[in-house]
Amino acid sequence: MDKIVVENLFKIFGPQPSKAMEMIKKGHDKESIHEKTGMTVGVNDASFTVQAGEIFVIMGLSGSGKSTIVRMLNRLIEPTTGRVLVDGKNVTDMKPDELVDFRLHTMSMVFQSFALMPHMTVLENAAFGLELANVDKAKRKERALLALEQVGLESWANSYPNELSGGMQQRVGLARGLAVDPDVLLMDEAFSALDPLIRTEMQDELIKLQEKHKRTIVFISHDLDEALRIGDRIAIMEGGRIVQVGTPEEILQNPADDYVRAFFRGVDPTNVISAGDIVRDTYPTVIITKTGSLRAAHELLSSSDRDYAYVIDAQRRFLGVVSSEGIQQALEKGAKDSPLSQAFIKDAHSVQLDDSMQDILPEVASRYFPVPVVNEENVYKGVVSKNRFLRTLHRTEQDRAEESEELEARQEA
Amino acid sequence: MFEEGVIPLDIWVSQSVDWLVNNHRDVFQAIKWPIEQTLNGLDSGLNAVHPIIIIAVVAVVAWRFSGIGLAIFSVVSMVFIGLLGMWVDTMTTLAMVLSSVLFCCLAGIPLGILAARSDRFDKILRPILDAMQTTPAFVYLVPIVMLFSVGNVAGVLATIVFAMPPITRLTNLGIRQVHPELVEAAQAFGATEWQVLVRVQVPLALPTILAGLNQTIMMALSMVVIAALIGAGGLGSPVILGLNTLDIGLAVVGGLGIVLIAMVLDRITQSMAQKK
């Protein structure tokens, strides 16, 4: 479900935004507009959708417009043109009182600098959004304490922010965001000011929280590792434009341009790409109802010109792997009608769809047959061959285009 | 080169003050009324209460905000003032200072808030505040007397003109110094402009505003002698009287009273600002 829809969003910083808009329409770029008018194009024609319940990471270097975009979602910054729809409601059209209501109940925010109120206790800070929403005092305290509990800070409720470490302060910031129980949580470089260790800890915590309550989170980051760790999908920004939107695997495997490619240089693709991303259903499958016959399998293999076949049941659950050689031997022994399971290759393990390439590497490397891939219900999805594995590595490193690969795969099939 | 044409500004000003006095006296009487009520109330109140009680209250306030040292200093100073025979004058001065500071806050803090919110208003206000602080008091003493007649109220008005700028300036500064991320955070959580002001900006600017209050009190005290020139009572009048009759002793006694009360008020308000 589309939770947030952003359509053709622009932000011009300067005295005459309409003039700059005209120049954009005429095809001038950011630099020439700045040179001629002194105005800055903060966000240039951004369109994307955020699905309900996903963590959507907007990534880019400083000055790429990512913080501007996130502030236009709740209109801390007014868009120059374009629309932001949340649950189908047009945020850009809201009157001041509607906007206040929207901010009170639908969208909350976590800031890079924590932005805690130094004159309020941790509890008062966590309850800040509720207080603004006129929640009564007892209820406010209860909900704020609950939020503090979620981030493990309930025992610090009566301290002041300056008595807390950076990581703890940001937990309070997170609790403040969670206390109002928003549909959408905006996180503007929320973990960037923290030490690397604490940052990783907070990322894990966010993922854990997300498992319990599926919230829609828009997360701004300049840190690729962070984006890959927590993002369900990533949007990459450069110079006010969104250059690519996709899952980490999609972007890693098929970067839109040199900028994105440069971003991903140095990332170990085997940590990001999973078996599910490179699985191909290019080998014959033998479906057996009860026992299956050697003869049928033999015929299938000889007609398909493959050395291996994958045996599944009627529900497509993976049972085992057979080789033409193995079947030949079994047939030669004369057991024509003996069950197919006799010819199964011993120790043929399957791997899971979401195992990373790193995880499946030992299995792929040590087997002479392509490794079968299954989902959580053991349903067969296809195989990963050595060839395919190596080619994926080669491509992500050498920036080989996806097309030729697809073509080859089709030819193979 | 200017022998021929001189702008007759002096004549214009005199004429317009005359015109105001003749035609709009009621307006100035209306302005005068709340100040007069506050001042008279405070003056008679402070003089009606037994000195012991006032000394005790000041001592407790000093002790609460600072400590036992300031409390002792305050008690010693005030007892000394009493022993100099200046108690009644000191209470009158205190009443004048408190009422002028009250009106400085009532007008000055909102003006400071407005100036913090609008650069344009700040630009307009700044030269006015400069003029209020630097125009010699003697320039506006006469028009004030013409419009409000002599006495304590005229003295308080002259004091307000001189003492208001610091609290306005420091309120402006304090609110501008509130970290913009905090304002943004409050807005992101749905705070209205009023809530941002009352829940975030003013509380965080309070130490700076209190520093402005301290400055305003000090400047109000420095006007005591000048106000006495237009018939205001209190510690200023022995100084003026001493000056006119060359009674050095009397002038010193009055001056000492002003210095002591200034030190007590200064230390107490400073510790208030630090406490916040």
Interface residues (C-beta under 8 A of the other chain):
Chain A: N74 L76 V100 D101 F102 R103 L104 H105 M107 S108 M109 F111 S113 A115 M117 P118 H119 F128 G129 E131 L132 A133 R176 V180 L186
Chain B: H179 E181 L182 E184 A185 A186 Q187 A188 F189 G190 A191 T192 Q195 R199 V200 P203 L204
